[in-house]
Amino acid sequence: MGVLSVLNFTGEYHLMIGSYSINYLTNKIKILSKEKVSKFILVPTIDQELDQIETLLRDYSDLIDIELIKLDDFEKITEYLFKLGRDEVNNVIDRVWVNLPSKITGNSTIEYNQIKQNIFQQCQKNRIPISSLHDSANSRFHLIPTIKNEKTGIELGISTNKNGCIIGTRLLKEIEVKFWKHNHIDKFLENIVSLRNSLKQLKSQNDNINDDLWYQIGLIAQDEEGWDSSKFNEFVKEEFIKNNVQKFETASRWLAQMIQYYPLRTLNTISLKDLLQNDSNDMTESLVSNTEEKEASFAKEASLNSLLQNISEKLSADKQTIINNESTTTTTTKKQSTVKLVGSGPGSLSMLTLQAIDAIHSADLILADKLIPEEVLSIIPESKQLYIAKKFPGNADSAQQQLLNKCQEGLDKGLNIVRLKQGDPYVFGRGGEEFLQLNEYIATNNLDAKVEIIPGLTSALVGPLVADIPMTMRNVSNEILIMTGTGTGGNLPVYPEYKKERTSIFLMGLHRVEMLVDNLVNDKKWDDETAVCIVERAACEDQRVTRTKLKNLVEVVKIIGSRPPGVIVMGPAVNALVPDNGELYTIKEGL
C-alpha cells in the first residue's frame, strides 16, 4: 500500500533508463518540463528506435535540458547514478525511471532482469527514489492520473494501490464529468485562489496583521496535512469583529467559512467586495450566466415539480384542496405574503420534511443559515433568490441582523420568504426571537403578511440516535437535558450540577470545548470519567462519530479537529449500546 503525497521536482536531475514507447516518453517529458525538472537524461535500450527518440528530444529541448546517452554496455549503467547528478548533492541523480523490458511488455531477458536488479539494489542502498514501469514492488514513487487546474495548480488524483490502473482512470473520468465539470470547479478554484491572493496582498501592506490567523483558518500556503483544524471555528469576540481595523481578518474568516460550508456553485461569483462589506452576500448574482445553464435551471425546477407532485399525493385531502384552490385563484388577486421559519433538519435530504420541501419550492426569497448542507440547498432551483448568512463564531449577532434586514426588505416587496434554518427553528435556532421581530415589523408597517413555523428534526435528537445512543433507557438514563455551548454575548450559560442518570446534549459547543470542559469539571464538579460522544454532520454522508471521556475531550478535539455542525452527548447512555474499549478515543466515519 502507498501513501498519496506531493512531490516537488523543481531543479532536480532525472535519469530514465529505457523509454518503453514514444507515447510514454512524450507524456513523461511533458510532465517533467511542467514540473520544472532542470535536466532529463535518457539512456535508451539498443533495440529502440533512436531516430524517433532523437526527433522527439529535439522538439522538447526548449522546455527542458535533455541529454541522450547511447550505451552499448548496460552493465555500467549504475555508474551514472553517481556521476550525472547536481553538484549540490555530490553528483547523485535525484530520481530514476526504469522502463526496461519485462514479462508484461515482452522482450524480457535474463540480462535485462539482472541489470534491473543491480539498479534496484544501488538505488535502495543509496536512497535514490526509483519508479519502475510494470514493477511496482521495486518502485518507491509513481505518477497517478489527475485532473488539474493549470491556472491555480490545484490537482485531484486517484491511486488504486496496485488494484488495477483502469479502475483509477474510470473513476477519474466519472469525477471529471459528474463533479468537476458539472460544478464548474475550474471557475470555483480560479475565483477562490484569486480572492486569497488579493487578501494576501492586503496583508502584505499591513504589518499589524497577525500571521497566525491564516494558519488557524486554513488559508496558509501548504496542504491540509500541516493544518490543525481544531481552531477553525474558534470563538471571536463581537467587539473585536466590529473594529474597522480588523476588516482584513473578518474578510479572511468569511472566505474560509465560505470555502468550508457554502455550495460550490455559489463560490464562483464571490467577490472581494462581498468579503469586505458586511451586507453583500447575494448568492444569486451570475449563477445563471448562459443559455445552457438557464435550461439546466428550468430542467431542475421541472424535476422538483415532479417530485412535489408525487409528494402532494401523500398530503391530506384538506391540504390538497387548499393547493388546488390557490392554483385556480386569478392572478389579479393579491395574495398575502408569508415568512416561513423552516427547519431543515440535521442536513440530510432524507430528513427534510414534506412541508419544508413545499415551502422551499413556493418561496421567492430564501435566507439560509451558513451550515445548511449543499445536499439540501441543491433542491433550490437556480431561479430562486438565495442569500446565505455570513457567520463565523463570534459574529452571530451582526449576521443575524443582516438576515433580519433582508427579510424585512422582502416583506416590503410582498415576497414569499423562507428563512431556512438548521435543525428546528425553536431549538437554539433564534426562531422565537425572529417570530416576535417579524410580527412586530409587519404590524408596525401595516403589511398584509404573516409568519409561519415549519418544524424540523433537531440534531439534538437525531445525533444521539444515529450514534447508537438511547437518550433514555431503564437503569441507565432517566432524563434528557439539551443545552447550548454558546450563550448570549459569547459567554457560557449557567449549567446544572452533575447528575449521573442524565443524558446531556450540547449544541454549538465544539468551537469552545476548552471553556466548556473547564466549567463542567472544575466549577460544576462533573465526573471527568463521564462518557462523551461527538456527533458531527449527523445523518449526512460525511457523518463522524467520536467517543471518548470528558477528561480527554479537549485533547481529542485538538487531534481530530472539528467538522461542524456537531453535538456533544454526555452520560452513561453513550456506552449503553457501544461499550467503552479503553482507548483514548474511537471514530466511526460515515452512516
C-alpha positions as a printed Julia matrix, in Angstrom:
591×3 Matrix{Float64}:
   0.0     0.0     0.0
   1.18    3.52   -0.72
   0.52    6.99    0.66
  -0.58    9.81   -1.63
   1.84   12.72   -1.39
   3.01   15.79   -3.28
   6.42   15.59   -4.97
   8.47   18.67   -5.8
  10.63   18.04   -8.88
  11.86   21.62   -9.23
  15.57   21.8   -10.07
  16.08   18.03   -9.99
  18.11   15.83  -12.37
  16.21   12.76  -13.56
  17.69    9.67  -15.22
  15.42    7.49  -17.38
  16.71    4.04  -18.36
  14.72    2.74  -21.31
  11.81    4.69  -22.79
   9.15    1.93  -23.23
   7.37    3.76  -26.09
   7.37    7.11  -27.9
   3.94    7.92  -26.42
   5.08    7.12  -22.89
   8.28    9.13  -23.33
   6.38   12.12  -24.73
   3.95   12.2   -21.78
   6.75   11.95  -19.22
   8.79   14.75  -20.8
   5.72   16.99  -20.88
   5.05   16.38  -17.19
   8.67   16.8   -16.09
   9.09   20.01  -18.06
   5.94   21.47  -16.48
   7.24   20.49  -13.05
  10.48   22.39  -13.76
  12.91   19.45  -13.74
  16.3    21.02  -14.57
  17.77   18.11  -16.52
  16.4    14.97  -18.12
  18.9    12.25  -19.04
  17.73    9.37  -21.23
  19.53    6.08  -21.79
  17.5     4.12  -24.38
  17.88    0.4   -24.96
  19.69   -0.82  -28.07
  16.56   -2.17  -29.73
  14.59    1.1   -29.53
  14.03    3.41  -32.5
  16.72    6.05  -31.91
  15.71    8.23  -34.87
  12.23    8.84  -33.47
  13.61    9.38  -29.97
  16.17   11.93  -31.17
  13.49   13.84  -33.1
  11.25   13.9   -30.04
  14.02   15.14  -27.74
  14.88   17.94  -30.15
  11.24   19.06  -30.18
  11.27   19.47  -26.38
  14.8    20.79  -25.96
  13.49   24.36  -25.5
  11.39   23.3   -22.5
  13.88   21.17  -20.59
  17.62   20.43  -20.66
  17.86   16.98  -22.27
  20.86   14.68  -22.6
  20.78   11.47  -24.64
  23.3     8.76  -23.78
  23.74    5.85  -26.17
  25.09    2.96  -24.16
  26.25   -0.36  -25.54
  27.19   -1.92  -22.2
  24.27   -1.67  -19.78
  26.38   -3.27  -17.05
  27.9     0.17  -16.5
  24.56    1.94  -16.11
  24.74    2.06  -12.3
  27.85    4.24  -12.54
  25.72    7.06  -13.98
  23.68    7.18  -10.78
  26.62    8.88   -9.08
  28.14   10.91  -11.92
  25.34   12.79  -13.67
  23.58   14.5   -10.76
  23.74   18.05   -9.43
  26.87   19.43   -7.78
  24.97   20.36   -4.59
  24.06   16.69   -3.98
  27.53   15.29   -4.83
  26.5    14.43   -8.4
  23.92   11.85   -7.27
  20.88   11.57   -9.52
  17.68   12.84   -7.83
  15.26   10.29   -9.31
  15.43    7.26  -11.59
  12.85    5.97  -14.05
  13.35    2.36  -15.15
  11.47    1.24  -18.27
  13.4    -1.86  -19.3
  11.62   -4.82  -20.95
   9.69   -7.08  -18.56
   7.45  -10.12  -18.65
   4.49   -7.78  -19.08
   5.89   -5.81  -22.03
   7.69   -8.72  -23.63
  11.34   -8.98  -24.81
  12.4    -9.75  -21.24
  15.82  -11.4   -21.0
  18.0   -12.72  -18.22
  20.44   -9.87  -18.91
  17.79   -7.16  -18.57
  16.43   -8.7   -15.39
  19.93   -8.73  -13.87
  20.52   -5.11  -14.88
  17.26   -4.08  -13.24
  18.16   -5.87  -10.02
  21.51   -4.09   -9.94
  19.79   -0.72  -10.42
  17.22   -1.5    -7.73
  19.9    -2.53   -5.24
  22.03    0.56   -5.85
  19.06    2.93   -5.62
  17.82    1.29   -2.43
  21.26    1.28   -0.86
  21.81    4.96   -1.66
  18.21    6.05   -1.06
  17.62    7.23   -4.61
  13.86    7.29   -5.38
  13.04    4.95   -8.25
   9.97    4.39  -10.39
   9.97    1.14  -12.35
   7.37    0.64  -15.04
   5.44   -2.63  -14.58
   7.44   -3.42  -11.44
   5.59   -1.78   -8.58
   7.27   -3.94   -5.94
  10.57   -2.14   -6.54
   9.09    1.33   -7.13
   9.29    3.99   -4.41
   7.13    6.52   -6.27
   4.93    6.68   -9.35
   2.66    9.21  -11.03
  -1.11    8.8   -10.96
  -3.88   10.06  -13.27
  -5.03   13.52  -12.24
  -7.34   16.41  -13.07
  -5.5    19.71  -12.81
  -6.44   23.35  -12.98
  -3.46   24.88  -14.77
  -4.09   28.45  -13.56
  -4.06   27.58   -9.85
  -2.04   24.35   -9.83
  -4.72   22.61   -7.75
  -4.85   18.94   -8.69
  -7.05   15.95   -7.95
  -5.7    12.42   -8.35
  -6.61    8.8    -7.63
  -4.41    5.89   -6.63
  -5.71    2.32   -6.79
  -2.79    0.99   -4.71
  -1.98   -1.74   -7.24
  -5.59   -2.85   -7.67
  -5.77   -2.08  -11.38
  -4.91    1.18  -13.12
  -8.02    1.04  -15.28
 -10.14    1.45  -12.13
  -8.47    4.75  -11.28
  -8.78    6.01  -14.85
 -12.51    5.2   -14.94
 -13.16    6.84  -11.56
 -11.3     9.95  -12.63
 -13.39   10.22  -15.8
 -16.58    9.97  -13.76
 -15.35   12.61  -11.31
 -14.3    14.93  -14.12
 -17.68   14.75  -15.88
 -20.13   14.43  -12.99
 -18.34   16.54  -10.39
 -15.56   18.72  -11.81
 -17.31   19.97  -14.95
 -20.86   19.79  -13.59
 -19.96   22.06  -10.65
 -17.69   24.37  -12.69
 -14.77   23.52  -10.42
 -12.3    25.43  -12.6
 -14.24   28.67  -12.09
 -14.53   27.97   -8.39
 -10.81   27.32   -7.98
  -9.71   30.32  -10.0
 -12.07   32.67   -8.19
 -11.23   31.45   -4.7
  -7.47   31.43   -5.28
  -7.73   34.92   -6.77
  -9.58   36.14   -3.66
  -6.99   34.54   -1.4
  -4.19   36.21   -3.35
  -5.97   39.58   -3.13
  -6.26   39.23    0.64
  -2.63   38.13    0.79
  -1.65   41.33   -1.0
  -3.66   43.4     1.51
  -1.96   41.5     4.29
   1.49   42.39    2.95
   0.58   46.09    3.16
  -0.22   45.95    6.88
   2.43   44.99    9.43
  -0.14   44.79   12.25
  -1.89   41.7    10.88
  -1.4    38.54   12.9
   0.47   35.91   10.84
  -1.13   33.11   12.88
  -4.61   33.93   11.58
  -4.25   32.26    8.19
  -2.84   29.14    9.77
  -5.8    28.97   12.16
  -8.44   29.31    9.43
  -6.72   27.13    6.82
  -5.58   29.7     4.25
  -1.89   29.12    4.91
   0.31   28.24    1.92
   0.51   24.48    2.47
  -1.61   21.37    2.11
  -4.01   20.05    4.72
  -1.57   17.7     6.46
   0.13   20.6     8.24
  -3.11   22.28    9.35
  -4.67   21.99   12.8
  -8.4    22.25   12.06
  -9.41   22.24   15.75
  -9.18   26.05   15.9
 -11.03   26.73   12.65
 -14.24   27.71   14.47
 -12.57   29.34   17.47
 -14.8    31.94   19.09
 -14.1    35.63   18.35
 -15.45   38.46   20.5
 -18.11   40.57   18.76
 -16.48   43.88   19.72
 -13.25   42.72   18.06
 -15.06   42.0    14.8
 -16.76   45.42   14.74
 -13.39   47.14   14.86
 -12.73   48.52   11.37
  -9.01   47.84   11.82
  -9.9    44.14   11.67
 -11.61   44.26    8.26
  -8.89   42.08    6.79
  -9.33   39.45    9.48
 -13.1    39.47    9.11
 -12.81   39.1     5.32
 -10.32   36.24    5.76
 -12.6    34.44    8.19
 -15.56   34.85    5.86
 -13.6    33.47    2.93
 -12.52   30.45    4.98
 -16.07   29.82    6.18
 -17.44   30.13    2.64
 -14.88   27.66    1.29
 -15.76   25.19    4.04
 -19.56   25.44    4.05
 -21.06   27.26    1.04
 -22.37   25.36   -2.01
 -19.7    25.15   -4.69
 -21.83   26.84   -7.33
 -22.14   29.97   -5.18
 -18.38   30.36   -4.79
 -17.86   31.09   -8.48
 -19.19   34.63   -8.06
 -17.97   35.73   -4.62
 -16.0    38.97   -4.96
 -13.54   40.87   -2.8
 -16.32   43.42   -2.27
 -18.5    40.66   -0.81
 -15.78   39.8     1.68
 -15.09   43.38    2.75
 -18.71   44.55    3.01
 -20.89   43.29    5.82
 -24.19   43.22    3.95
 -23.23   41.97    0.49
 -23.78   38.27    0.06
 -26.46   37.68   -2.56
 -25.81   34.2    -3.92
 -28.0    34.68   -7.0
 -25.7    37.04   -8.92
 -24.37   35.46  -12.13
 -25.49   31.98  -11.13
 -27.32   31.59  -14.42
 -24.95   33.17  -16.9
 -25.75   31.49  -20.22
 -28.49   29.71  -22.13
 -27.3    26.21  -21.25
 -27.26   26.98  -17.53
 -30.72   28.56  -17.77
 -32.03   25.44  -19.48
 -30.45   23.32  -16.75
 -32.12   25.52  -14.15
 -35.54   25.08  -15.74
 -34.98   21.34  -16.06
 -34.08   21.19  -12.38
 -37.21   23.13  -11.44
 -39.33   20.84  -13.59
 -37.75   17.84  -11.89
 -38.56   19.32   -8.5
 -42.12   19.98   -9.66
 -42.4    16.3   -10.48
 -41.05   15.41   -7.04
 -43.54   17.72   -5.35
 -46.36   16.25   -7.39
 -45.52   12.83   -6.01
 -45.25   14.26   -2.51
 -48.59   16.04   -2.79
 -50.35   12.71   -3.29
 -49.3    11.8     0.23
 -50.66   15.01    1.76
 -54.07   15.13    3.4
 -57.19   15.77    1.33
 -57.7    19.13    3.01
 -54.18   20.24    2.13
 -54.67   19.13   -1.46
 -57.91   21.1    -1.69
 -56.13   24.23   -0.48
 -53.38   23.79   -3.07
 -55.94   23.33   -5.87
 -57.94   26.37   -4.76
 -54.8    28.52   -4.68
 -53.8    27.38   -8.17
 -57.18   28.46   -9.62
 -57.17   31.9    -7.99
 -56.97   34.67  -10.59
 -53.56   36.29  -10.93
 -55.06   39.72  -10.39
 -55.91   38.88   -6.76
 -53.13   39.97   -4.44
 -52.11   37.14   -2.12
 -50.92   37.56    1.43
 -47.13   37.23    1.61
 -45.57   34.89    4.13
 -42.37   34.43    6.06
 -41.85   30.79    6.89
 -39.29   29.83    9.52
 -38.39   26.41    8.13
 -36.42   23.75    9.99
 -34.22   21.85    7.53
 -33.27   19.08    9.95
 -29.72   17.89   10.63
 -28.63   18.17    6.99
 -29.68   15.03    5.19
 -32.19   15.47    2.38
 -33.95   12.32    3.58
 -34.76   14.06    6.87
 -36.23   17.17    5.27
 -39.99   17.28    5.9
 -42.6    17.4     3.13
 -43.71   20.78    4.45
 -40.17   22.11    4.21
 -39.78   20.97    0.58
 -43.11   22.53   -0.34
 -42.13   25.82    1.35
 -38.74   25.95   -0.4
 -40.32   25.38   -3.8
 -43.01   28.05   -3.35
 -40.69   30.78   -1.99
 -39.45   33.86   -3.85
 -36.56   34.54   -1.49
 -34.65   32.01    0.63
 -32.49   33.2     3.52
 -30.36   30.28    4.69
 -28.16   29.6     7.68
 -24.48   29.09    6.88
 -24.43   25.44    7.91
 -27.29   24.28    5.67
 -25.54   21.48    3.71
 -25.24   21.58   -0.06
 -27.41   18.47   -0.27
 -30.38   20.5     1.0
 -29.51   23.66   -0.95
 -29.24   21.58   -4.12
 -33.03   21.22   -4.33
 -33.45   25.01   -4.59
 -33.97   25.93   -8.25
 -31.42   28.45   -9.51
 -34.27   30.8   -10.39
 -34.92   31.37   -6.69
 -33.15   34.22   -4.92
 -30.79   32.76   -2.3
 -28.91   34.52    0.46
 -26.6    32.62    2.83
 -25.68   34.01    6.24
 -22.16   35.33    6.68
 -21.49   33.74   10.03
 -18.47   32.56   11.92
 -18.18   32.03   15.68
 -18.36   35.46   17.28
 -20.25   37.49   14.67
 -23.61   35.71   15.01
 -25.46   38.83   16.18
 -24.39   41.04   13.27
 -25.02   38.22   10.75
 -28.44   37.68   12.32
 -29.26   41.37   11.87
 -28.28   41.16    8.19
 -30.71   38.27    7.73
 -33.46   40.21    9.5
 -32.85   43.23    7.27
 -33.06   41.05    4.16
 -36.29   39.53    5.47
 -37.83   42.97    6.08
 -36.82   44.14    2.6
 -38.55   41.07    1.16
 -41.71   41.75    3.14
 -41.8    45.32    1.83
 -41.78   43.89   -1.71
 -44.57   41.41   -0.95
 -42.33   38.35   -1.42
 -42.88   34.88   -0.04
 -39.85   34.27    2.12
 -38.33   31.12    3.58
 -35.98   31.55    6.49
 -34.15   28.22    6.18
 -32.72   27.07    9.49
 -30.53   24.21   10.62
 -32.39   21.66   12.75
 -35.58   23.02   14.31
 -36.32   26.78   14.42
 -37.26   26.69   18.11
 -34.31   24.62   19.39
 -31.43   27.1    19.8
 -32.29   28.49   16.38
 -33.41   32.01   17.38
 -36.81   31.12   15.96
 -38.72   32.67   18.84
 -36.81   35.96   18.53
 -37.4    36.11   14.78
 -41.1    35.32   15.2
 -41.55   38.3    17.54
 -39.34   40.66   15.48
 -41.05   39.85   12.19
 -44.58   40.11   13.59
 -43.68   43.46   15.14
 -42.34   44.7    11.79
 -45.48   43.5     9.97
 -47.77   45.23   12.48
 -45.75   48.46   12.59
 -45.71   48.79    8.8
 -49.29   47.56    8.32
 -48.23   44.82    5.91
 -50.51   42.08    4.59
 -48.2    39.26    5.68
 -47.94   36.5     8.24
 -45.23   34.43    9.93
 -45.44   30.63    9.89
 -43.33   27.98   11.6
 -42.4    24.7     9.92
 -40.71   22.31   12.36
 -37.58   20.34   11.6
 -35.74   17.42   13.14
 -33.21   18.79   15.62
 -29.71   17.33   15.68
 -30.03   17.23   19.47
 -32.32   14.23   19.0
 -31.15   12.85   15.64
 -27.44   12.98   16.59
 -27.65   10.54   19.51
 -29.94    8.26   17.51
 -27.55    7.84   14.56
 -24.67    7.35   17.03
 -26.42    4.4    18.71
 -27.14    6.33   21.91
 -30.53    5.67   23.57
 -31.17    9.01   25.29
 -33.41    7.33   27.85
 -33.02    3.73   28.97
 -34.11    1.97   32.12
 -31.35    1.7    34.71
 -29.13    3.92   32.55
 -30.68    7.34   31.92
 -34.0     8.79   33.04
 -33.52   12.4    31.98
 -32.58   14.38   28.84
 -31.12   17.87   29.02
 -30.44   19.94   25.88
 -28.06   22.86   26.35
 -26.01   25.3    24.28
 -22.26   25.81   24.35
 -22.63   29.42   23.23
 -24.67   31.78   25.37
 -25.53   35.46   24.97
 -22.55   37.68   24.21
 -20.28   34.68   23.8
 -20.47   33.75   27.48
 -21.18   30.24   28.7
 -24.67   29.76   30.11
 -25.19   28.53   33.66
 -25.02   24.74   33.67
 -26.6    22.44   36.27
 -24.75   20.28   38.76
 -23.71   16.79   37.7
 -26.29   14.01   37.62
 -25.18   10.54   36.62
 -28.54    9.31   35.25
 -28.89   12.22   32.83
 -28.14   12.35   29.1
 -26.72   15.82   28.49
 -26.67   17.2    24.95
 -24.72   20.31   23.98
 -25.29   22.19   20.74
 -22.76   24.72   19.38
 -20.09   23.72   21.86
 -17.21   22.32   19.78
 -15.63   25.68   18.99
 -15.17   26.44   22.7
 -14.74   22.99   24.13
 -11.9    24.06   26.46
 -14.14   26.56   28.27
 -16.99   24.05   28.35
 -14.95   21.23   29.91
 -13.27   23.58   32.39
 -16.64   24.88   33.55
 -18.25   21.45   33.86
 -15.34   19.72   35.64
 -13.92   22.5    37.8
 -16.96   24.69   38.51
 -19.87   22.26   38.4
 -17.88   19.2    39.57
 -18.96   16.88   36.77
 -17.29   13.46   36.86
 -14.4    13.64   34.38
 -14.81    9.9    33.67
 -18.21   10.63   32.1
 -18.61    9.04   28.68
 -18.73   11.56   25.81
 -19.7    11.28   22.16
 -19.22   13.92   19.47
 -21.65   13.55   16.57
 -20.76   15.73   13.57
 -22.79   16.17   10.38
 -25.43   13.86   11.81
 -27.27   11.74    9.21
 -25.13   13.12    6.34
 -22.78   11.08    4.16
 -19.73   12.57    5.89
 -21.07   11.92    9.39
 -18.41   11.34   12.05
 -18.99    9.8    15.49
 -16.21   10.08   18.07
 -16.32    8.52   21.53
 -14.07    9.44   24.44
 -14.29   10.61   28.06
 -14.89   14.07   29.47
 -11.34   14.32   30.81
  -9.94   13.63   27.32
 -12.4    15.7    25.3
 -10.2    18.78   24.79
  -7.2    16.68   23.73
  -9.28   14.6    21.34
 -10.8    17.64   19.61
  -7.3    19.02   19.09
  -6.27   15.73   17.49
  -9.25   15.19   15.19
 -10.27   18.82   14.53
 -13.9    19.8    14.07
 -16.46   19.12   11.36
 -19.42   21.42   12.16
 -22.24   21.24   12.83
 -21.73   18.93   15.77
 -23.41   17.92   19.02
 -21.71   16.71   22.18
 -23.53   13.98   24.11
 -22.52   13.1    27.67
 -23.68   10.46   30.12
 -23.8     6.69   30.65
 -26.17    6.28   27.68
 -23.19    6.95   25.4
 -21.81    3.48   26.17
 -25.1     1.69   26.77
 -25.06    0.05   23.31
 -21.42    0.65   22.34
 -19.14   -0.37   25.23
 -16.01    1.64   26.06
 -12.92   -0.13   24.7
 -10.45    1.71   26.91
  -8.78    3.69   24.11
  -8.25    7.47   24.17
 -10.94    7.78   21.51
 -12.69    5.84   18.75
 -14.0     7.2    15.47
 -16.68    5.88   13.15
 -16.88    7.59    9.75
 -19.98    7.74    7.55
 -23.52    6.5     8.02
